[in-house]
Every structure is written in structure tokens, then in C-alpha cells.
Amino acid sequence: MLRDITLGQYLPGNTAVHRLDPRCKIILTVLYIAIIFCVSSPIWYIWPLAYVLLATRLSGLKAKNLLKSIKPLRFLLILTFVLNLFFSTGETVWLKLGILKITREGLITAIHFAMRLVFLVAGTSILTLTTSPIALSDGIENLLGPLKVIRFPAHELAMMMTIALRFIPTLIEEADKIMKAQMARGADFESGNLIKRAKAMIPLLVPLFVSAFRRAGDLAMAMEARCYHGGEGRTRLRVLKYTMEDLWALLITVAVLILTILCGKWIA
């Protein structure tokens, strides 16, 4: 169950997407999010779909990797779909049950927002699955570098984000071990109503938080023992450089963004 969460996981490889500069991949992800929010109708999700399929093919990832990233959000997807289906305003009423009603416009809105959430999660998962935490940290710090003029802690922010992503799989594995140990002692996490399930999670959360704080303390002591003092005066083993592959990826993404905007204006 917990192993289905792919957030923070990195799958090594030597594909075209893996070789892209991390700064470029971050920019591409931002542009991809812009593409998603520029989609005006469910029919035009064909462009984000084509983009994700192309990125998945070029990255060597499998469809199950992206489906695993969406699976933990199935409850949120269902909730989003149901709320938009029954509470969106519309003129063409198809079914009415008391104060609840299903309209044509409500159904389109429900599909639209559910698909938006699916594509957001699937597309952004490609970034973390194909970029190592160290490269991601370097890319974020480099992009935020100009803000150092106003004393913005770019290195510290990038380091915190990287550590958080790095330890998500570790905490998931730790939680899975604790859950299996509790189930071996008779704990039940599946049956019962929502309140009973929430109470059953308490024996899982307490040791998980204790383990997380212990790991944080050990990491802080290790960084201090190695004389870590932030990004000032630090050098890089691998210098980031843009290549023609980055330029082509950027041009393709911008083209998809422009095409999505034009299609939205045309359908309107």
C-alpha cells in the first residue's frame, strides 16, 4: 500500500530525459503546469497527454510508474469529481435528486478538474523520477541564484527541499515496516469506519515521528561534523551546462503551450 507512493523516488537511467540539465527540467515542469492550466476544455487534454506520453517514452519509464504516482490520490480524485458533478451550476439538467442535480455543464467541469489533477501529478512525477536529488538541488539553487542579491537563502532552501524529497521514500519504507509489525501484533488498519481507522493509525504515527526526529538529529550532527556551513564558497563536482537537447525540449514545450492556448481561444 505505502510502496505505491512514488514521490521522491529516483530511477537512474541514461535516456534523453535523464540527460537533460536539471535547470531545464524544472523550467519544463513549470511550463507543463502552465499548459495544464491553459486547457479550457477536456477535449484539449490531448496535447498534455501527447506531451506526457512523449516524455514517458523518451525517459524509459513505464506507464505503471506514473499510475503509481496517481494511485494514492484516488480518494481526492473521486471527491473532486463528485463535488464538481453535483454542485456545479448549469442549465442542462440531466438528473435531479432533491437538492442535488447533475447537469451537462457540471459533468464537463467534473471531468475537467479530475483530468487536470491527474495530469499535474503524472507530469510532475517525471521530474522526480528522472532527476537525482543532488541534481535537483543544484538546479533549484542555480535558478534561485539571482535572488541572492537580496539575501535570499537560495542554497538553504534548495537543500531543505532536496532533503525532504530524499527522505520521503525512507519514511515510507519505515512506515511500511512499522505497519507490518503492528499488523503482526493484531492491529487492524483496514476495517471499520473513518474514525476507527484514524484511531488505528496512532500506533503507527507515534513511532514514525520518533524515527523521523531521530533521523533529522543524526543528519544534523553528521553535517555539523563535516563542517557544513551553507553554500558560501562551495564548489561543484559536476558543472551544469545547457545542451542542444535542452534547447529542443524547451522549444517543443513552448510549442505545445502556444498550441494549447490557441486551441482554447478557438473553442471559445
Short mmCIF file of the C-alpha atoms (twelve columns), coordinates in Angstrom:
data_MODEL
# 
_entry.id   MODEL 
# 
loop_
_atom_site.group_PDB 
_atom_site.id 
_atom_site.type_symbol 
_atom_site.label_atom_id 
_atom_site.label_alt_id 
_atom_site.label_comp_id 
_atom_site.label_asym_id 
_atom_site.label_seq_id 
_atom_site.Cartn_x 
_atom_site.Cartn_y 
_atom_site.Cartn_z 
_atom_site.pdbx_PDB_model_num 
ATOM 1   C CA . MET A 1   0.000   0.000  0.000   1 
ATOM 2   C CA . LEU A 2   2.620   2.543  1.070   1 
ATOM 3   C CA . ARG A 3   5.066   1.308  -1.548  1 
ATOM 4   C CA . ASP A 4   2.738   2.668  -4.257  1 
ATOM 5   C CA . ILE A 5   3.813   6.218  -3.332  1 
ATOM 6   C CA . THR A 6   6.495   7.273  -5.825  1 
ATOM 7   C CA . LEU A 7   7.012   10.861 -4.635  1 
ATOM 8   C CA . GLY A 8   10.728  11.483 -4.088  1 
ATOM 9   C CA . GLN A 9   11.852  8.272  -5.800  1 
ATOM 10  C CA . TYR A 10  14.564  8.445  -8.461  1 
ATOM 11  C CA . LEU A 11  15.015  5.823  -11.173 1 
ATOM 12  C CA . PRO A 12  18.560  6.034  -12.615 1 
ATOM 13  C CA . GLY A 13  18.987  5.907  -16.366 1 
ATOM 14  C CA . ASN A 14  20.819  7.299  -19.388 1 
ATOM 15  C CA . THR A 15  17.864  8.341  -21.517 1 
ATOM 16  C CA . ALA A 16  17.272  11.643 -23.301 1 
ATOM 17  C CA . VAL A 17  15.190  12.958 -20.395 1 
ATOM 18  C CA . HIS A 18  17.700  11.811 -17.778 1 
ATOM 19  C CA . ARG A 19  20.473  13.666 -19.626 1 
ATOM 20  C CA . LEU A 20  18.615  16.974 -19.679 1 
ATOM 21  C CA . ASP A 21  20.001  19.742 -17.490 1 
ATOM 22  C CA . PRO A 22  18.114  19.794 -14.146 1 
ATOM 23  C CA . ARG A 23  17.504  23.529 -14.557 1 
ATOM 24  C CA . CYS A 24  15.904  22.853 -17.918 1 
ATOM 25  C CA . LYS A 25  13.728  20.092 -16.466 1 
ATOM 26  C CA . ILE A 26  12.491  22.408 -13.713 1 
ATOM 27  C CA . ILE A 27  11.632  25.079 -16.294 1 
ATOM 28  C CA . LEU A 28  9.923   22.448 -18.467 1 
ATOM 29  C CA . THR A 29  7.852   21.334 -15.482 1 
ATOM 30  C CA . VAL A 30  6.738   24.910 -14.807 1 
ATOM 31  C CA . LEU A 31  5.788   25.318 -18.482 1 
ATOM 32  C CA . TYR A 32  3.958   21.987 -18.375 1 
ATOM 33  C CA . ILE A 33  1.919   23.182 -15.387 1 
ATOM 34  C CA . ALA A 34  1.107   26.322 -17.392 1 
ATOM 35  C CA . ILE A 35  -0.070  24.067 -20.245 1 
ATOM 36  C CA . ILE A 36  -2.398  22.208 -17.877 1 
ATOM 37  C CA . PHE A 37  -3.969  25.413 -16.569 1 
ATOM 38  C CA . CYS A 38  -4.372  26.798 -20.095 1 
ATOM 39  C CA . VAL A 39  -6.546  23.845 -21.139 1 
ATOM 40  C CA . SER A 40  -10.075 25.224 -21.492 1 
ATOM 41  C CA . SER A 41  -11.962 22.029 -22.343 1 
ATOM 42  C CA . PRO A 42  -11.457 18.304 -21.604 1 
ATOM 43  C CA . ILE A 43  -11.036 17.599 -25.313 1 
ATOM 44  C CA . TRP A 44  -7.830  19.658 -25.438 1 
ATOM 45  C CA . TYR A 45  -6.128  17.477 -22.850 1 
ATOM 46  C CA . ILE A 46  -4.961  15.626 -25.945 1 
ATOM 47  C CA . TRP A 47  -1.940  17.973 -26.023 1 
ATOM 48  C CA . PRO A 48  -0.798  17.361 -22.416 1 
ATOM 49  C CA . LEU A 49  -1.468  13.654 -22.992 1 
ATOM 50  C CA . ALA A 50  0.734   13.611 -26.082 1 
ATOM 51  C CA . TYR A 51  3.417   15.546 -24.187 1 
ATOM 52  C CA . VAL A 52  3.375   13.154 -21.215 1 
ATOM 53  C CA . LEU A 53  3.442   10.098 -23.481 1 
ATOM 54  C CA . LEU A 54  6.403   11.520 -25.400 1 
ATOM 55  C CA . ALA A 55  8.267   12.361 -22.178 1 
ATOM 56  C CA . THR A 56  7.499   8.901  -20.764 1 
ATOM 57  C CA . ARG A 57  8.790   7.219  -23.919 1 
ATOM 58  C CA . LEU A 58  11.976  9.306  -24.032 1 
ATOM 59  C CA . SER A 59  12.629  8.782  -20.305 1 
ATOM 60  C CA . GLY A 60  12.337  4.994  -20.483 1 
ATOM 61  C CA . LEU A 61  9.675   5.000  -17.767 1 
ATOM 62  C CA . LYS A 62  6.765   2.605  -17.750 1 
ATOM 63  C CA . ALA A 63  3.107   3.530  -17.510 1 
ATOM 64  C CA . LYS A 64  2.880   1.775  -14.135 1 
ATOM 65  C CA . ASN A 65  5.391   4.277  -12.694 1 
ATOM 66  C CA . LEU A 66  3.027   7.141  -13.459 1 
ATOM 67  C CA . LEU A 67  -0.046  5.175  -12.372 1 
ATOM 68  C CA . LYS A 68  1.610   4.522  -9.001  1 
ATOM 69  C CA . SER A 69  2.022   8.279  -8.519  1 
ATOM 70  C CA . ILE A 70  -1.703  8.805  -9.190  1 
ATOM 71  C CA . LYS A 71  -2.989  5.849  -7.120  1 
ATOM 72  C CA . PRO A 72  -2.544  7.464  -3.648  1 
ATOM 73  C CA . LEU A 73  -4.718  10.369 -4.825  1 
ATOM 74  C CA . ARG A 74  -7.690  8.253  -5.880  1 
ATOM 75  C CA . PHE A 75  -9.801  9.434  -2.906  1 
ATOM 76  C CA . LEU A 76  -9.054  13.086 -3.722  1 
ATOM 77  C CA . LEU A 77  -9.869  12.438 -7.391  1 
ATOM 78  C CA . ILE A 78  -13.216 10.870 -6.530  1 
ATOM 79  C CA . LEU A 79  -14.026 13.696 -4.097  1 
ATOM 80  C CA . THR A 80  -13.122 16.341 -6.688  1 
ATOM 81  C CA . PHE A 81  -15.216 14.638 -9.351  1 
ATOM 82  C CA . VAL A 82  -18.291 14.187 -7.107  1 
ATOM 83  C CA . LEU A 83  -18.246 17.741 -5.718  1 
ATOM 84  C CA . ASN A 84  -17.966 19.297 -9.168  1 
ATOM 85  C CA . LEU A 85  -20.562 16.907 -10.586 1 
ATOM 86  C CA . PHE A 86  -23.304 17.693 -8.063  1 
ATOM 87  C CA . PHE A 87  -22.545 21.288 -7.052  1 
ATOM 88  C CA . SER A 88  -21.511 22.966 -10.315 1 
ATOM 89  C CA . THR A 89  -24.086 25.284 -11.831 1 
ATOM 90  C CA . GLY A 90  -25.552 24.529 -15.228 1 
ATOM 91  C CA . GLU A 91  -28.661 24.923 -17.342 1 
ATOM 92  C CA . THR A 92  -28.973 21.486 -18.971 1 
ATOM 93  C CA . VAL A 93  -30.274 19.305 -16.111 1 
ATOM 94  C CA . TRP A 94  -29.970 15.551 -16.693 1 
ATOM 95  C CA . LEU A 95  -30.892 14.209 -13.237 1 
ATOM 96  C CA . LYS A 96  -32.259 15.795 -10.087 1 
ATOM 97  C CA . LEU A 97  -32.285 14.165 -6.634  1 
ATOM 98  C CA . GLY A 98  -33.628 16.634 -4.091  1 
ATOM 99  C CA . ILE A 99  -31.103 19.430 -3.715  1 
ATOM 100 C CA . LEU A 100 -28.595 17.501 -5.809  1 
ATOM 101 C CA . LYS A 101 -28.636 17.697 -9.567  1 
ATOM 102 C CA . ILE A 102 -26.457 16.523 -12.411 1 
ATOM 103 C CA . THR A 103 -26.086 18.901 -15.319 1 
ATOM 104 C CA . ARG A 104 -24.219 18.690 -18.585 1 
ATOM 105 C CA . GLU A 105 -22.017 21.602 -17.561 1 
ATOM 106 C CA . GLY A 106 -21.377 20.011 -14.158 1 
ATOM 107 C CA . LEU A 107 -20.251 16.747 -15.750 1 
ATOM 108 C CA . ILE A 108 -17.861 18.580 -18.077 1 
ATOM 109 C CA . THR A 109 -16.469 20.565 -15.137 1 
ATOM 110 C CA . ALA A 110 -16.034 17.403 -13.044 1 
ATOM 111 C CA . ILE A 111 -14.141 15.634 -15.846 1 
ATOM 112 C CA . HIS A 112 -12.084 18.769 -16.482 1 
ATOM 113 C CA . PHE A 113 -10.839 19.200 -12.906 1 
ATOM 114 C CA . ALA A 114 -10.271 15.485 -12.332 1 
ATOM 115 C CA . MET A 115 -8.179  15.254 -15.510 1 
ATOM 116 C CA . ARG A 116 -6.262  18.381 -14.511 1 
ATOM 117 C CA . LEU A 117 -5.271  16.781 -11.211 1 
ATOM 118 C CA . VAL A 118 -4.267  13.519 -12.933 1 
ATOM 119 C CA . PHE A 119 -2.078  15.264 -15.498 1 
ATOM 120 C CA . LEU A 120 -0.479  17.523 -12.887 1 
ATOM 121 C CA . VAL A 121 0.594   14.578 -10.749 1 
ATOM 122 C CA . ALA A 122 1.677   12.398 -13.701 1 
ATOM 123 C CA . GLY A 123 3.687   15.142 -15.384 1 
ATOM 124 C CA . THR A 124 5.473   16.403 -12.279 1 
ATOM 125 C CA . SER A 125 6.316   12.815 -11.267 1 
ATOM 126 C CA . ILE A 126 8.516   12.552 -14.364 1 
ATOM 127 C CA . LEU A 127 10.736  15.294 -12.910 1 
ATOM 128 C CA . THR A 128 11.488  13.455 -9.654  1 
ATOM 129 C CA . LEU A 129 11.689  10.014 -11.302 1 
ATOM 130 C CA . THR A 130 14.346  11.159 -13.791 1 
ATOM 131 C CA . THR A 131 16.314  13.662 -11.681 1 
ATOM 132 C CA . SER A 132 18.534  12.756 -8.756  1 
ATOM 133 C CA . PRO A 133 18.023  14.748 -5.529  1 
ATOM 134 C CA . ILE A 134 21.529  16.241 -5.800  1 
ATOM 135 C CA . ALA A 135 20.967  17.402 -9.390  1 
ATOM 136 C CA . LEU A 136 17.557  18.768 -8.430  1 
ATOM 137 C CA . SER A 137 19.118  20.698 -5.553  1 
ATOM 138 C CA . ASP A 138 21.801  22.154 -7.832  1 
ATOM 139 C CA . GLY A 139 19.189  23.155 -10.399 1 
ATOM 140 C CA . ILE A 140 16.914  24.880 -7.881  1 
ATOM 141 C CA . GLU A 141 19.834  26.710 -6.297  1 
ATOM 142 C CA . ASN A 142 21.126  27.863 -9.680  1 
ATOM 143 C CA . LEU A 143 17.716  29.127 -10.783 1 
ATOM 144 C CA . LEU A 144 17.257  30.990 -7.497  1 
ATOM 145 C CA . GLY A 145 20.828  32.318 -7.647  1 
ATOM 146 C CA . PRO A 146 19.891  35.847 -8.829  1 
ATOM 147 C CA . LEU A 147 17.802  36.286 -5.675  1 
ATOM 148 C CA . LYS A 148 20.975  36.131 -3.578  1 
ATOM 149 C CA . VAL A 149 21.369  39.827 -4.344  1 
ATOM 150 C CA . ILE A 150 18.513  40.479 -1.909  1 
ATOM 151 C CA . ARG A 151 19.989  37.959 0.548   1 
ATOM 152 C CA . PHE A 152 17.509  35.242 -0.356  1 
ATOM 153 C CA . PRO A 153 18.733  31.887 1.108   1 
ATOM 154 C CA . ALA A 154 18.715  30.026 -2.217  1 
ATOM 155 C CA . HIS A 155 21.159  27.308 -1.152  1 
ATOM 156 C CA . GLU A 156 19.447  26.644 2.156   1 
ATOM 157 C CA . LEU A 157 16.016  26.458 0.510   1 
ATOM 158 C CA . ALA A 158 17.285  24.081 -2.183  1 
ATOM 159 C CA . MET A 159 18.978  21.933 0.459   1 
ATOM 160 C CA . MET A 160 15.804  21.679 2.558   1 
ATOM 161 C CA . MET A 161 13.699  20.722 -0.459  1 
ATOM 162 C CA . THR A 162 16.227  18.105 -1.528  1 
ATOM 163 C CA . ILE A 163 16.482  16.564 1.941   1 
ATOM 164 C CA . ALA A 164 12.678  16.449 2.164   1 
ATOM 165 C CA . LEU A 165 12.416  14.662 -1.199  1 
ATOM 166 C CA . ARG A 166 15.284  12.348 -0.342  1 
ATOM 167 C CA . PHE A 167 13.742  11.151 2.916   1 
ATOM 168 C CA . ILE A 168 10.197  10.615 1.647   1 
ATOM 169 C CA . PRO A 169 10.994  7.082  0.349   1 
ATOM 170 C CA . THR A 170 12.900  6.363  3.571   1 
ATOM 171 C CA . LEU A 171 9.952   7.400  5.753   1 
ATOM 172 C CA . ILE A 172 7.539   5.425  3.566   1 
ATOM 173 C CA . GLU A 173 9.692   2.310  3.992   1 
ATOM 174 C CA . GLU A 174 9.890   2.932  7.741   1 
ATOM 175 C CA . ALA A 175 6.114   3.371  7.956   1 
ATOM 176 C CA . ASP A 176 5.596   0.153  5.997   1 
ATOM 177 C CA . LYS A 177 7.807   -1.771 8.416   1 
ATOM 178 C CA . ILE A 178 6.021   -0.335 11.458  1 
ATOM 179 C CA . MET A 179 2.617   -1.106 9.940   1 
ATOM 180 C CA . LYS A 180 3.570   -4.725 9.243   1 
ATOM 181 C CA . ALA A 181 4.924   -5.077 12.785  1 
ATOM 182 C CA . GLN A 182 1.678   -3.671 14.225  1 
ATOM 183 C CA . MET A 183 -0.430  -5.952 11.989  1 
ATOM 184 C CA . ALA A 184 1.602   -8.950 13.192  1 
ATOM 185 C CA . ARG A 185 0.567   -7.968 16.729  1 
ATOM 186 C CA . GLY A 186 -3.125  -7.869 15.784  1 
ATOM 187 C CA . ALA A 187 -3.575  -4.251 14.677  1 
ATOM 188 C CA . ASP A 188 -6.263  -3.659 12.040  1 
ATOM 189 C CA . PHE A 189 -5.791  -0.697 9.672   1 
ATOM 190 C CA . GLU A 190 -8.352  -1.655 7.007   1 
ATOM 191 C CA . SER A 191 -11.738 -2.386 8.632   1 
ATOM 192 C CA . GLY A 192 -14.090 -0.055 10.478  1 
ATOM 193 C CA . ASN A 193 -15.343 3.458  9.788   1 
ATOM 194 C CA . LEU A 194 -13.210 6.539  9.209   1 
ATOM 195 C CA . ILE A 195 -12.900 7.419  12.914  1 
ATOM 196 C CA . LYS A 196 -11.862 3.879  13.836  1 
ATOM 197 C CA . ARG A 197 -9.246  3.839  11.077  1 
ATOM 198 C CA . ALA A 198 -7.893  7.191  12.270  1 
ATOM 199 C CA . LYS A 199 -7.535  5.843  15.817  1 
ATOM 200 C CA . ALA A 200 -5.789  2.744  14.485  1 
ATOM 201 C CA . MET A 201 -3.163  4.983  12.843  1 
ATOM 202 C CA . ILE A 202 -1.984  6.400  16.193  1 
ATOM 203 C CA . PRO A 203 0.288   3.405  17.000  1 
ATOM 204 C CA . LEU A 204 1.813   3.939  13.539  1 
ATOM 205 C CA . LEU A 205 2.296   7.716  13.688  1 
ATOM 206 C CA . VAL A 206 3.971   7.917  17.111  1 
ATOM 207 C CA . PRO A 207 6.977   5.653  16.351  1 
ATOM 208 C CA . LEU A 208 7.167   7.140  12.833  1 
ATOM 209 C CA . PHE A 209 7.525   10.669 14.197  1 
ATOM 210 C CA . VAL A 210 10.090  9.478  16.760  1 
ATOM 211 C CA . SER A 211 12.089  7.811  13.982  1 
ATOM 212 C CA . ALA A 212 11.856  10.924 11.772  1 
ATOM 213 C CA . PHE A 213 13.121  13.236 14.522  1 
ATOM 214 C CA . ARG A 214 15.934  10.801 15.323  1 
ATOM 215 C CA . ARG A 215 16.992  10.714 11.672  1 
ATOM 216 C CA . ALA A 216 16.845  14.524 11.500  1 
ATOM 217 C CA . GLY A 217 19.074  14.790 14.571  1 
ATOM 218 C CA . ASP A 218 21.570  12.278 13.189  1 
ATOM 219 C CA . LEU A 219 21.687  14.134 9.857   1 
ATOM 220 C CA . ALA A 220 22.239  17.492 11.569  1 
ATOM 221 C CA . MET A 221 25.104  16.064 13.654  1 
ATOM 222 C CA . ALA A 222 26.669  14.451 10.571  1 
ATOM 223 C CA . MET A 223 26.516  17.718 8.588   1 
ATOM 224 C CA . GLU A 224 27.967  19.651 11.502  1 
ATOM 225 C CA . ALA A 225 30.768  17.080 11.961  1 
ATOM 226 C CA . ARG A 226 31.685  17.588 8.288   1 
ATOM 227 C CA . CYS A 227 31.882  21.379 8.827   1 
ATOM 228 C CA . TYR A 228 28.869  22.186 6.679   1 
ATOM 229 C CA . HIS A 229 28.219  25.945 6.708   1 
ATOM 230 C CA . GLY A 230 25.853  26.525 3.824   1 
ATOM 231 C CA . GLY A 231 26.604  27.309 0.190   1 
ATOM 232 C CA . GLU A 232 29.187  30.048 0.674   1 
ATOM 233 C CA . GLY A 233 32.483  29.127 -1.010  1 
ATOM 234 C CA . ARG A 234 31.267  25.707 -2.145  1 
ATOM 235 C CA . THR A 235 32.340  24.220 -5.480  1 
ATOM 236 C CA . ARG A 236 30.618  21.678 -7.717  1 
ATOM 237 C CA . LEU A 237 31.895  18.309 -8.855  1 
ATOM 238 C CA . ARG A 238 29.625  18.500 -11.928 1 
ATOM 239 C CA . VAL A 239 29.151  21.903 -13.553 1 
ATOM 240 C CA . LEU A 240 25.700  22.376 -15.063 1 
ATOM 241 C CA . LYS A 241 25.699  23.087 -18.807 1 
ATOM 242 C CA . TYR A 242 22.889  23.538 -21.283 1 
ATOM 243 C CA . THR A 243 22.998  21.435 -24.454 1 
ATOM 244 C CA . MET A 244 21.096  21.292 -27.741 1 
ATOM 245 C CA . GLU A 245 18.829  18.619 -26.217 1 
ATOM 246 C CA . ASP A 246 17.740  21.170 -23.603 1 
ATOM 247 C CA . LEU A 247 17.018  23.733 -26.329 1 
ATOM 248 C CA . TRP A 248 14.923  21.284 -28.365 1 
ATOM 249 C CA . ALA A 249 12.987  20.189 -25.272 1 
ATOM 250 C CA . LEU A 250 12.290  23.831 -24.413 1 
ATOM 251 C CA . LEU A 251 11.130  24.644 -27.957 1 
ATOM 252 C CA . ILE A 252 8.799   21.631 -28.049 1 
ATOM 253 C CA . THR A 253 7.281   22.543 -24.677 1 
ATOM 254 C CA . VAL A 254 6.751   26.177 -25.680 1 
ATOM 255 C CA . ALA A 255 5.156   24.997 -28.945 1 
ATOM 256 C CA . VAL A 256 2.729   22.772 -27.023 1 
ATOM 257 C CA . LEU A 257 1.916   25.685 -24.686 1 
ATOM 258 C CA . ILE A 258 1.171   28.028 -27.621 1 
ATOM 259 C CA . LEU A 259 -0.892  25.328 -29.333 1 
ATOM 260 C CA . THR A 260 -2.925  24.754 -26.173 1 
ATOM 261 C CA . ILE A 261 -3.624  28.488 -25.794 1 
ATOM 262 C CA . LEU A 262 -4.662  28.814 -29.442 1 
ATOM 263 C CA . CYS A 263 -6.950  25.773 -29.200 1 
ATOM 264 C CA . GLY A 264 -8.575  27.247 -26.091 1 
ATOM 265 C CA . LYS A 265 -9.302  30.520 -27.898 1 
ATOM 266 C CA . TRP A 266 -10.576 28.671 -30.946 1 
ATOM 267 C CA . ILE A 267 -13.034 26.518 -28.995 1 
ATOM 268 C CA . ALA A 268 -14.279 29.597 -27.135 1 
# 
